Amino acid sequence: MRSALLAAVESGTWAWALDWDFFIALGALGFAFFAWRLASKTRDVTAEDEADRRARWRPILLPIAQSPGCTYSAASDL
C-alpha cells in the first residue's frame, strides 16, 4: 500500500505537502514569540522585586550616646 504523500509526489500534486511546513514554521514562530514575551515579563517582575526589596530596606540604628539605663557602649566595641 503506497502512502498518500508518495502518491501525491508521483502525480505532481505535491504542493499540499508544503502547507505543513508553513504551519510548523508558524508554530515555531509563535513559540519563539511566547518564549520572548515570558522572558521579558520575568525580567520586568525581577526588576520590580529588586526595587521593592530596596525600598523596604531600613538600616539598624543603635544608640551611640550613653543614656540612663542603657548598657550599650559604642567605645567598647572598637
Residue pairs with C-beta under 8 A, 6 or more apart in sequence:
5 14
5 17
8 14
8 16
8 17
9 17
62 72
62 74
63 70
63 72
64 74
66 73
